Amino acid sequence: MLPLFLAQVAAPTPSPTTGQSLSDIALQILLKLLWAVGILILTRIGVNLVSHTARRLLIQVEPILRKFFIQASEFLTLVVGIIAALNVIGIQTTTLVAVLGAAGLAIGLALQNTLSHFAAGIMLIAFRPFEAGDVIEGAGVAGIVDSVGIFSTTILTPDHIKIIVPNNNLFSGTLKNLTAMGTRRVDLEVDIGDRPIEPTITHLLSLVQPHPLVLNTPKPTCNVASVSREKTVLYLRSWCAAEAYEQLRSEIQQIISESLYRQQQDENEQ
């Protein structure tokens, strides 16, 4: 197949004859190369134009969809331009496909992951398991979804690190959307030692219920998790808006710890 490919490249340029000098042939080749370079430059301009137009037309579309479609349109414009440039210099598309077909197995293996990420990106856009701004856990990372591209998804971590995750890693694995439902339950295990159970439950609920981040519906609950000779453990559960989860969890633990410590100090003084 390689000789066929080389022959195709050379085909448009005739061999020197009495009526055509080497300088004429060189001029033809140079003109073709200049045309190809011109097409590539126009392609680059076209990519920018398509990107700008797509951004303007898709202004009302959700950010996660808008970025995907913009990247897809840029990619397709670039492919069309490259094919046109190859045709100008004499590499016919059919011959190029034949050459690629001869090395199809190696190329297929090399592009397998890339194609799977592209397909996964389409599936993520179609099924929409998350939106831009959602907090997710998947593929070994956790953070806020920034955007979904044609090959990868961008996630921002709480400590402001940008992580690029291949789309197939997210689509093919277990994915947790921590903010999709709008609310979350904060579950805490509270070791109350040998304190009396009922009064302690009442006390803990009195600490949690007034908190401004705690929702009134469903109401906070407190139940016995385990009882032993050494200690009693309670389950304290309260609900909040999904975006307030980490803050509420931290503040409740601090409030409970300080309150139980003060109680212990008061008991020791008596």
C-alpha positions as CSV (number, residue, x, y, z in Angstrom):
1,M,0.0,0.0,0.0
2,L,2.9,2.4,0.6
3,P,4.0,2.5,-3.0
4,L,0.4,3.2,-4.0
5,F,0.3,6.1,-1.5
6,L,3.6,7.6,-2.8
7,A,2.5,7.2,-6.4
8,Q,-0.7,9.1,-5.6
9,V,1.3,12.0,-4.1
10,A,3.5,12.1,-7.1
11,A,0.7,11.6,-9.6
12,P,-0.5,15.2,-10.1
13,T,3.1,16.3,-10.9
14,P,4.1,15.0,-14.3
15,S,7.6,13.8,-15.0
16,P,9.9,16.2,-16.9
17,T,9.5,16.3,-20.7
18,T,11.0,18.4,-23.5
19,G,8.2,20.9,-23.0
20,Q,8.4,21.1,-19.2
21,S,11.5,21.8,-17.2
22,L,12.4,20.9,-13.7
23,S,11.8,24.5,-12.7
24,D,8.2,24.3,-14.0
25,I,7.6,21.1,-11.9
26,A,9.1,22.7,-8.8
27,L,6.9,25.8,-9.4
28,Q,3.8,23.5,-9.6
29,I,4.8,21.7,-6.4
30,L,5.4,25.1,-4.6
31,L,2.0,26.4,-5.7
32,K,0.3,23.3,-4.4
33,L,2.1,23.7,-1.1
34,L,1.2,27.3,-0.9
35,W,-2.5,26.5,-1.6
36,A,-2.4,23.8,1.1
37,V,-0.9,26.3,3.6
38,G,-3.5,28.9,2.6
39,I,-6.3,26.4,3.2
40,L,-4.9,25.5,6.6
41,I,-4.7,29.2,7.5
42,L,-8.3,29.6,6.3
43,T,-9.2,26.5,8.3
44,R,-7.8,28.1,11.4
45,I,-9.8,31.3,10.8
46,G,-12.8,29.1,10.1
47,V,-12.4,27.3,13.4
48,N,-12.3,30.6,15.3
49,L,-15.4,31.9,13.3
50,V,-17.3,28.7,13.9
51,S,-16.4,28.8,17.6
52,H,-17.5,32.5,17.9
53,T,-20.8,31.9,16.0
54,A,-21.6,28.8,18.1
55,R,-21.0,30.6,21.3
56,R,-23.3,33.4,20.2
57,L,-26.1,31.1,18.9
58,L,-25.9,28.8,21.9
59,I,-25.9,31.5,24.5
60,Q,-29.2,30.3,26.0
61,V,-28.1,26.6,26.1
62,E,-26.8,25.2,29.4
63,P,-23.0,25.7,29.8
64,I,-22.3,21.9,29.9
65,L,-24.0,21.4,26.5
66,R,-22.7,24.6,25.0
67,K,-19.0,23.8,25.5
68,F,-19.5,20.2,24.1
69,F,-21.2,21.5,20.9
70,I,-18.6,24.2,20.5
71,Q,-15.7,21.7,20.7
72,A,-17.5,19.3,18.4
73,S,-18.0,22.0,15.7
74,E,-14.4,23.2,16.0
75,F,-13.2,19.6,15.6
76,L,-15.3,18.9,12.5
77,T,-14.2,22.2,10.9
78,L,-10.6,21.3,11.5
79,V,-11.0,17.8,9.9
80,V,-12.7,19.2,6.8
81,G,-9.9,21.7,6.4
82,I,-7.1,19.1,6.7
83,I,-8.8,16.8,4.2
84,A,-9.1,19.8,1.7
85,A,-5.4,20.6,2.1
86,L,-4.4,17.0,1.5
87,N,-6.5,16.9,-1.7
88,V,-4.9,20.1,-3.0
89,I,-1.3,18.7,-2.7
90,G,-2.5,15.5,-4.5
91,I,-3.3,13.1,-1.7
92,Q,-6.7,11.9,-2.6
93,T,-9.0,11.0,0.3
94,T,-9.7,7.6,-1.1
95,T,-6.0,6.8,-1.2
96,L,-5.5,8.1,2.3
97,V,-8.3,5.9,3.5
98,A,-6.7,2.9,1.8
99,V,-3.4,3.6,3.4
100,L,-5.0,4.0,6.8
101,G,-6.9,0.8,6.2
102,A,-3.7,-1.1,5.7
103,A,-2.6,0.0,9.1
104,G,-6.1,-0.2,10.5
105,L,-5.4,-2.6,13.3
106,A,-2.5,-0.6,14.8
107,I,-4.4,2.7,14.3
108,G,-7.6,1.2,15.7
109,L,-5.8,0.1,18.8
110,A,-4.1,3.5,19.2
111,L,-7.4,5.3,18.8
112,Q,-9.6,2.9,20.8
113,N,-9.4,4.9,24.0
114,T,-9.9,8.2,22.2
115,L,-13.0,7.0,20.4
116,S,-14.4,5.5,23.6
117,H,-13.9,8.8,25.4
118,F,-15.7,10.6,22.5
119,A,-18.6,8.1,22.6
120,A,-18.8,8.4,26.4
121,G,-18.9,12.2,26.0
122,I,-22.0,11.9,23.8
123,M,-23.6,9.5,26.3
124,L,-22.9,11.9,29.2
125,I,-24.5,14.7,27.2
126,A,-27.5,12.6,26.2
127,F,-28.2,11.0,29.6
128,R,-27.0,14.0,31.7
129,P,-26.1,12.3,35.0
130,F,-24.7,15.6,36.1
131,E,-24.9,19.3,35.3
132,A,-22.3,22.1,35.4
133,G,-21.9,23.0,39.1
134,D,-22.9,19.6,40.5
135,V,-20.6,18.0,43.0
136,I,-19.7,14.4,41.9
137,E,-17.5,11.5,42.9
138,G,-16.3,9.2,40.2
139,A,-13.1,7.8,38.6
140,G,-11.3,8.3,41.8
141,V,-11.8,12.0,42.0
142,A,-14.4,14.3,43.7
143,G,-15.3,17.9,43.0
144,I,-17.5,20.4,41.1
145,V,-18.2,19.8,37.4
146,D,-16.9,22.6,35.3
147,S,-17.6,21.3,31.8
148,V,-17.9,18.3,29.6
149,G,-15.8,18.2,26.4
150,I,-15.8,15.8,23.5
151,F,-13.0,13.7,25.1
152,S,-12.8,14.7,28.8
153,T,-14.7,16.3,31.7
154,T,-13.2,19.1,33.7
155,I,-13.6,18.9,37.5
156,L,-12.6,21.6,40.1
157,T,-11.7,20.4,43.6
158,P,-12.6,22.2,46.8
159,D,-8.9,23.3,47.1
160,H,-9.1,24.8,43.6
161,I,-7.3,22.2,41.6
162,K,-8.4,21.6,38.0
163,I,-8.7,17.9,37.1
164,I,-9.2,16.6,33.6
165,V,-11.0,13.2,33.6
166,P,-11.4,11.1,30.4
167,N,-15.1,10.8,29.7
168,N,-15.1,7.0,29.5
169,N,-13.6,6.8,33.0
170,L,-16.7,8.6,34.4
171,F,-19.3,6.9,32.2
172,S,-18.1,3.3,32.6
173,G,-17.7,3.4,36.4
174,T,-19.8,4.2,39.4
175,L,-20.7,7.9,39.6
176,K,-22.1,9.7,42.6
177,N,-23.9,13.0,42.1
178,L,-23.9,14.5,45.6
179,T,-26.0,17.6,44.8
180,A,-28.6,16.2,42.2
181,M,-31.4,15.9,44.8
182,G,-31.0,19.4,46.2
183,T,-30.7,18.3,49.8
184,R,-28.4,16.0,51.8
185,R,-28.6,14.3,55.1
186,V,-25.8,14.8,57.6
187,D,-25.1,11.6,59.6
188,L,-23.0,11.7,62.7
189,E,-22.1,9.1,65.3
190,V,-22.0,10.6,68.8
191,D,-20.3,8.8,71.6
192,I,-22.1,9.8,74.8
193,G,-20.1,7.5,77.1
194,D,-22.3,6.5,80.1
195,R,-24.6,9.5,80.0
196,P,-28.3,8.8,80.3
197,I,-29.7,8.2,76.8
198,E,-33.1,10.0,76.8
199,P,-31.9,13.3,78.3
200,T,-28.8,13.3,76.0
201,I,-31.0,12.7,72.9
202,T,-33.2,15.7,73.9
203,H,-30.1,17.8,74.5
204,L,-28.5,16.9,71.1
205,L,-31.7,17.7,69.2
206,S,-31.9,21.1,71.0
207,L,-28.4,21.9,69.7
208,V,-29.1,20.9,66.1
209,Q,-32.6,22.1,65.5
210,P,-32.0,25.9,65.9
211,H,-29.0,25.9,63.5
212,P,-29.8,28.1,60.5
213,L,-28.6,25.6,57.9
214,V,-30.7,22.7,59.3
215,L,-34.0,22.1,57.4
216,N,-37.2,21.8,59.3
217,T,-38.5,19.1,57.0
218,P,-37.5,16.4,57.4
219,K,-36.9,17.0,61.0
220,P,-33.6,16.1,62.7
221,T,-33.6,12.7,64.4
222,C,-31.5,11.0,67.1
223,N,-31.5,7.2,67.7
224,V,-29.4,4.7,69.6
225,A,-26.8,3.1,67.3
226,S,-25.1,0.7,69.9
227,V,-24.9,0.1,73.6
228,S,-22.1,-1.5,75.5
229,R,-20.7,-1.5,79.0
230,E,-18.1,1.1,78.1
231,K,-20.2,3.5,76.0
232,T,-23.4,4.4,74.2
233,V,-23.3,5.6,70.6
234,L,-26.1,7.6,69.0
235,Y,-27.0,8.4,65.4
236,L,-27.7,12.1,64.9
237,R,-29.2,12.9,61.6
238,S,-30.2,16.3,60.1
239,W,-31.0,17.6,56.6
240,C,-29.6,20.6,54.8
241,A,-29.2,22.1,51.3
242,A,-26.7,20.0,49.3
243,E,-24.2,22.9,48.9
244,A,-24.2,23.4,52.7
245,Y,-23.3,19.8,53.6
246,E,-19.6,20.2,54.5
247,Q,-20.2,23.4,56.4
248,L,-23.1,22.0,58.5
249,R,-21.3,18.8,59.2
250,S,-18.3,20.7,60.6
251,E,-20.3,23.1,62.6
252,I,-22.5,20.5,64.2
253,Q,-19.5,18.4,65.3
254,Q,-18.0,21.5,66.9
255,I,-21.2,22.5,68.7
256,I,-21.7,19.0,70.0
257,S,-18.1,18.5,71.1
258,E,-18.1,21.8,73.0
259,S,-21.4,21.2,74.6
260,L,-20.6,17.7,75.8
261,Y,-17.2,18.9,77.1
262,R,-18.9,21.7,79.1
263,Q,-21.3,19.2,80.5
264,Q,-18.4,16.9,81.6
265,Q,-16.7,19.9,83.2
266,D,-19.8,20.8,85.1
267,E,-20.3,17.2,86.3
268,N,-16.7,17.1,87.5
269,E,-17.1,20.3,89.5
270,Q,-20.1,19.0,91.3
